[in-house]
């Protein structure tokens, strides 16, 4: 019975690691898009589309991540 519990624990650890890697990749993509947008190399529209967000959601995320919002004049 101990062997079964150990296998379940290892499976849970593996799943947790996989989810952590996936989340890290998603966060990296978001931060890259925020940086490119803040530097004027990517439009807000294109960046928000890549993340399947509205422009407002994208700008809120960008601000919350500590990036300066681009001048939208």
SVG drawing of the C-alpha trace seen along z (x, -y; Angstrom):
<svg xmlns="http://www.w3.org/2000/svg" viewBox="-12 -62 24 64">
<polyline fill="none" stroke="black" stroke-width="0.4" points="0.0,0.0 2.9,-2.3 4.1,-1.8 0.8,-3.0 0.9,-6.1 4.4,-6.9 3.5,-6.6 0.5,-8.9 2.7,-11.4 5.3,-11.3 2.5,-11.7 1.3,-14.8 4.8,-16.2 5.3,-15.7 1.9,-17.4 2.8,-20.3 6.1,-20.8 4.5,-20.7 1.9,-23.3 4.6,-25.5 6.6,-25.4 3.5,-26.2 2.6,-29.1 6.2,-30.4 6.1,-30.3 2.8,-32.2 4.1,-34.8 7.3,-35.2 5.2,-35.7 3.1,-38.4 6.2,-40.2 7.8,-40.2 4.7,-41.7 4.5,-44.3 8.1,-45.2 7.8,-45.4 4.6,-47.6 6.2,-49.9 9.2,-50.4 6.9,-51.2 7.9,-48.2 4.5,-46.5 1.0,-48.1 -1.4,-47.7 -3.9,-46.2 -1.5,-43.5 -0.2,-42.7 -3.6,-42.4 -4.8,-40.2 -1.8,-37.8 -3.0,-37.3 -6.7,-37.1 -7.5,-40.1 -9.2,-43.4 -6.9,-46.4 -8.1,-47.5 -7.3,-44.2 -3.9,-44.2 -3.1,-47.8 -4.3,-46.8 -2.0,-43.8 0.9,-45.9 0.4,-48.5 0.1,-45.9 3.4,-44.3 5.1,-47.7 5.5,-48.8 4.9,-52.4 1.9,-52.7 2.7,-53.8 1.6,-57.2 -1.6,-56.6 -1.9,-60.0"/>
</svg>
